[in-house]
Amino acid sequence: MSDESAVSEEGNAEICFASARELARRIRARELSAREVVRAHLDQIERTNPRVNAIVTLVAERALDQARDADERLARGAAPGPLHGLPVAHKDTHATAGIRTTSGSPIFADHVPDADDLVIERIRAAGAITLGKTNVPEFAAGSHTFNPVFGVTRNPYDPSRSAGGSSGGAAAALACGMHPVADGSDMGGSLRNPASFCNVVGFRPSPGRVPSWPVPAGWATMGVQGPMARTVADAALLLSVLAGPDPRSPIALETPGPAFAVPLDRDLAGLRVAWSPDLGGTVPVDPAVTGVLEPAVKVFEDLGCAVEEACPDLSGADEVFRTLRAWHWDVALGPLLDERRADFKPSLAANIEAGRVLSGSDIGRAEALHTALFHRVREFFGRYDALLLPVSQVPPFDAGIEYPDEVAGHPMPDYLEWMRSCFLVSATGCPALSVPAGFTGDGLPVGLQIVGPHRADLDVLRIGHAFERATRHGARRPPLA
């Protein structure tokens, strides 16, 4: 087959739903060319993206040119990077040099950056080929992906439902086979919620594991960047590229990225696992979600784990998250709100205003609560190796609303409240993984959240990998793909 010829639909599916590790291996072995792989994914985007609106800026010709260059370098004997020849579309809040980056805001609808964000630098240096950009909520605020520039991203398993957010475009594209791995970010669940909604894997690393630059508040730890994929092993592969120290980030951890490229196989026998269906009775959860997760938790018993119902004391975590999040939005977007208030959605403008009225005492109290929370969770993980929780409190909801107004009969006063099962974990600073756990009776995906001790990122990935191999829920593709 010529590299430039159209790939058959069957061949497309084989390429587009192969794991990133397998695709990278086949390209290095020259069993497939980067051009074939990129062409197959472009064909898949053409077929499936109109149904879900996941990729909002496409640079097809540029991608094919980069693929040709990648094949030529390999033919000359150049050493390939770990992502050599793999196509990736980047989150539209991550700056990409020469490619439009809108952040889902009309203010930046035509913005073309001059430089890459650090995570994009690393992905490109590893040999990946940029396909374009994935959709986000306005400035990545909220866990439902819609904005006035590109509209709504829809769920591949039911296009009338939300794909989650803020990395919703990335998750939907992964589920549809548009790319094998994706970069995302997570403050209150933006890697985990869309992964749960779209039956893929999203990993929120420990703060500093993936250094961020440029950012307005380099010492802040609530927001992180990290990987998404269709398997835990592929998420670890991307993490091996994204992680590692960088002098531009004051909180960057020293562990080099290749430490996460190791095999993830692990015997879970004897592992001490805590399971909390509602975060210690503090979070309402839709019975449809609990009904999927309870059988999933039993898998850990079958794998030899000692499982008991328990949850750390998360008191104060709400105040920590809401205070530091509001402070972040004021730092990042306050001046822009003054200039272009009419171009902000009301919920985000309200968050920025909440940040403006915070006092030094408010910030100090949040930091003291944050420290106390850390120590309570640290002590909890002295008794347990992992904590299992719901990712999202609801299955994917109607894409025509901003957020659910109630969960299990409990009213949701704002667009954050239904995300507490994720954002309370964000406040702990612990690494957290969303892994496919099954489907509701009407075929909607549900993810299981696996949380580990402070900086135990590799352990969390290994636990998730064992669960994934035992269940294979992530292998179920959406009908439109």
N, C-alpha and C positions, 0 to 999 in steps of 0.2 A: 504493500500500500504506500502511495506517495504521502509524504508528510503534509502536503497541502490539500490532499483530497478529503472529502467529507467522510467521517467515520460512520459506520452503520449504527442504527439505534441500539442494537445489542452490544456492539463494541463500545459505544458511548457509555452505556450503563456500567460495563465492566470497568472502564477507566474512572468514571465519575464517582463510583461508589467504592472504589478500592481505597484501602487505608493510605494515609500520607506516607507511612513508613514503606509500604509496599510499592507505591508509585515512585518514591525516591530511589528505592533499590533498583527498580526496573529501568529507570532513566540512567542511573550510574552504570548499569550493566549494558546499556544501549539496546535493551529489548524494546523500549519505547523511546521516541524522541520527545524532547520538551515541546516541540511544535505539535505533535500528535496530542499530547496531553492538554495543552492550552486550547487547541482547536476543539477537542471534545467538550471541554468545559464551556467554551463560548457557545457551542451548539446547545448545550444544556441550559445555559442562561437564556438563550433566545426562545427555547421551548417553554421553560417553566417560570421565568421571572415575571412575565405579564400577569400571572395569577397571584403572585404574592408581593411584588414590589419590594424585593430585598436589596438588589443592587441598583443604586440610583445614579451613579456615574460610571460609565463603561469606557475603557480605553483599549479597545480590541486590537487595533492596528499596532499600537505601542507594545501590547503584550506579545503579539506574534513576532514583532521585531526582536524583543528581548529573548523570546524562546529560540529564535534562530541564532542569536549570539550565544546563548547558553549551549546549544548543540555544537556550535563551532568551537567553543572553548574546550568542551569535553573531547571533541575529536582531536584537538591539538595536544591533549594530555594534561590540561589544567586540572588541578585538584578541585573536585566539586564540594560545595558547601552542603550542610545537612539538609537544606531545603532546595537543593539545586533543581530547577525546572518546575517546581510546584507552583501552580497559580493560586494567588491569594487576593481577595478584595478586602480593603482596609476599612475600619470603622470611620465614619465620616466626621468624627471629632478629632481624629488623629491626623495631623498635618502631613500632607504628601507633596513634596516639591514638584511643581509643574502640573499637578492634578487638582481640580477643584475640591475644596474642603469647606463645606457649608455649616457644619454643626447643626444642621436642621433648622437654621434661622434665616429669615429673609434678609437680615443685616449682612450675612455673609454668602448670599445666594450665588455670587459671582467671584468669590474669593479664591485665588490660586496662590498658595504659599510658595516662598522661595526656598524653604528648607524642610526636611523631614523631621518629625518627632523622633525621639531616641528609639522607640520601639520599631518604627518603620525603618530607620537606619539598620537596625539589627536584622530585621526580616530580609531586607534587600541584600545585606552583606552575606547572609546565609544562602543566597542563590534563588530566593523566591521571585516569582514574576507577578507584577501587579496587574490585576484585571480591572480594578476600579474601586469604588467606595460603596459601603453598605449603609443602609438607612438607620437613623437614630431619632429619638424624640428631640425636641428643641433643647440644644445645649446638653443633651443626654440626661435631662431631668425627668424622671419618672420611669415606670417599668411597663409602659405601653408605647410602641413605636409609631408615632404620627407627628407630622409637622406641616407648616404651611408651604414649604418649598416642594416637597415630594409626596405628601399624603401619607396614607396608612400602609404599614407592612402587615401582611396577613399570614395567618397560620397555615403551614403546608398541609396539616392534617384536617383542617376545616377552615377554608378561607373566610368564613364569616366571623372567625375568632381572632383574638390578638395573638401575635407572635411573641409578646413580652417585650422587654426592653431593659436598659437602653440599647444593648447590643442585639436588638431584635432582628435587624437586617442580616447581621452575621449569622445568627442562629437559623433563620429561615433559609438562607442560602446554603448552609451546611446540610440541612435536612433534605434539600432538593438536589444535592449533588453539584452545586455551582462552584464549590471550591472545597478542598479537603481539610484545611485548617483556617482559623481566623483569629485576628487580634480583637480584643475587646477591653472594656474597663468596668469597674464595679465599685460603687460607693455604698448603695443600699440594696444591691442584688442584681446589678446590671449584667453580670456574666452568668449568674445562677438562674434567675427567673426566666430569661428567654431560653436557656438550655432546657429547663424543665418543660416549658410550653412547647418546644419544638423537638423533643426527644433526642437531644444531643448532649454533649458534655461541656460544662463550663467550670473553670477553676479560678476561684479567688485566691491568689497567693498571699503569703504573709506580706505586710507592708515592707517595702524595701527590697523584696525578692526580685521584682521587675522594676528597675529604676525608671522614674518619669522625668522627662525634660522636653521642652520648657514647661514649667508650671509656676503659678504666682506665689504658691506657698510650699516651698520645697521640704519643709519639716513636717507637713501634715501627713497623717497616716490613715485617714478614713477612706479615701479613694485610692484604688490600685488599678493597675493594668495587668492583663493576663490572657491566657489562651482559651480558645474554644476549638472543639473538634467533634468528630463522630465517635471516637473511642478515647478512653483514658490514655492509652499509650501514645496516641497522636497528640493529645494535649500536652503530655510530658515532653514529646519531641519539640513542640513549639516552645514550651517553657525552657528547654535547654538552650534555645536561641535567645530568648528574651531576658533570661536571668543573668545575673553577674554584676560585679561592681562597675561603677562609672563615676568619674570625678565630678560630674555635673549634678549628681544627686547626693545630698548630705545624709540620706538615710539608706543608701544602697547597701545591701548585704554583700559580704565578701565571697560567699560560696560561688564558684564559677558555674556558668550555665551547664557545661557538659556533665555535671554531677547528676542531672536529671535525665540524661540520655541512657541510663542503665536499664537493664531488664526490670520489669515491675512484678514479676512472679513472686508470690509470698504465700506461705501456709498460714492461714489465720487461726489455726487451732490454738486455744488458750487465750485469745485476745479478749480483753475486758471491754465490752461495748455497752454504752448507755443509749437508751431509746426514749425520746420524749415526743409523743404525738402532738403536743400543744405547748411546748416550751414551759413545762411546769404549771400548766393550767392558766397561763397568762395570755395565750394567743388563740383566738377562734379559728378553727380549720373546717372547711367544707367536708362533710362526711364522704363525698366522692373521693377526695384526696386521701383521707385516712383509710378508706376501704382498699385503696391500691397499696398503700405503704405498709399496712400491717402484715400482709403475706410477704412483702419484700424483706421486712425485718427478720422474719423466720428463716430466711436464707442464711443469715449470719449464724444462727444456731446450727443449721445443717453444715456449715463450714467449720464448726467446732468452737465458735465463740461463746463466751459466757455473756448473755444479754440480760439486762435488767432495766426497768423503767426508772430513769433518773434524769435530772437536769440541773445544771449549775444555777446558782442564784444570780439572775440577770437584772436585779433591781438597780435602777439608775441608768440602765443602758439606753432607755428611751431618751432621757434628758441628754445624755452624752451625745447620742447620734444627732438628735434634732438641733441641739445647740451648735455643735461643731459643723454640721452640714450648713446651717444658716450662715454661720460665720464664713465658711468657704465660699458660698455663693455671693456674699457681699464683697469679699476680697476679689473674686474672679470677675464679677459682672456688674458690681455696683456702679462704676462710672458709665458703663454702656447703658444701663437702665436710665440714668439721668438724661442721656442723649436721645435714646430711641425707645421710650417707654411703650409707645403704641405697638412696637414690634415684638413685645414679650407676651407670652401666654400668661393669664392672670395668676395661675398657681405658682409659676416660677417667680413672677414679680413679687408675690406675697412672701416667698421664701427669702428673697433678697432683702425685702423690707424688714423681715424678722431678724435678719443678721445685723441690720443697722441699729436696731434699738438695744442690742446686747451691751451690757456693761462689762467692765473688766472683772467685776465680781462674778458675773454670769459665766464668763469663760473660765475663770479660776475654779468655780464650783464644778463645772463640767470636767475639767482636767483632774480634779480630786476624785470625783466619782469614777472617772475613767481608770485611774490608778487602782482604786479599790476593786473595781470590776475585774481588772487584770489579775489581781492576786486571788480573788475567789475562784476564777476560772482556772488559774494555775493549780490551785489546790484540788479542784475537781479532777483535773487530768492527772493528778497523782494517784487517783483511784481508778481511772478509766483510760483506755487507750484511744477511744474514739467516741464521738457523740453522733447519733443519728436523729435527724429532724426532717420535717417537711421543708421543701424548698419554697414552694408557694402555698399560700393558704387556700387558694382556689384553683380549679382547672382553668384552662384558657377561656377568657370571657369575651363577650360581644365586642368586636372591633370598633363598633360605632360609639362606644362610650369611653371617657377618659380613664375611669377606674371603677371597680365594683363599689356600689354604695352600701352593700352589706355583705358580711361573711357569716354563714351559719347563724343567721338571725341577729347578728350584732352590727349596728350601723358603723360605717367607715366615715369619719368626719372630714378626711382629706385624702389626697392622692398618695400619701405615704403609709397610712395606717394598715392597708391590706398587704403591705410588704414587710411587716414586722418580723416574720419568721426568717427573713434574710437580714434586715438591717440591725436587729439585735445582735446577730453574729458578727456583723461588720464592726460593731463597737468593741467586741472582745479582742480584735486583732488576730484572731486565729485563722489558719488556712481552712478553706471550705470548698467542697466539691459538689456540683450537681451532676448526678449520673442517672440515666434513664431507669425507671423503676416499674413501669407498666402503664396500663391504659385504663381509663374509666369505661363504664359500660357503653358509652356512646363514642368510644374510640379516641379520646383526647389524652395526650401524653401527661404523665406525672413523673417528676423527678424526686429522687432521694438526696437529701443534703447530708454529707459526711464531713464532720468537723473534727479537727485534730488539735493537739497541743500547740503552744506557741512555737512557730517556725518549723513544725514537723510536716512540711509540705510533701516530702517524698513519701512518708508513711501514709498520708491521706491518699495520695495517688495510688499506692500499692493496694490499699484496702478497697478503693473504688474499682481498681482493675480486677481484683478477685471477685467482687460482686458482679461486675459486668460479664465476666467470663462464665459465671454460674447461671446467669439469667438471660443474656442475649437480647434484652428488650431494645437496645439501640439498633439492632439489625432490621427492625421493622420500618420500612420506608413509607413515606406518605403516598397516597394513591396518585397524586398529580405528578410525582417524580418517576 
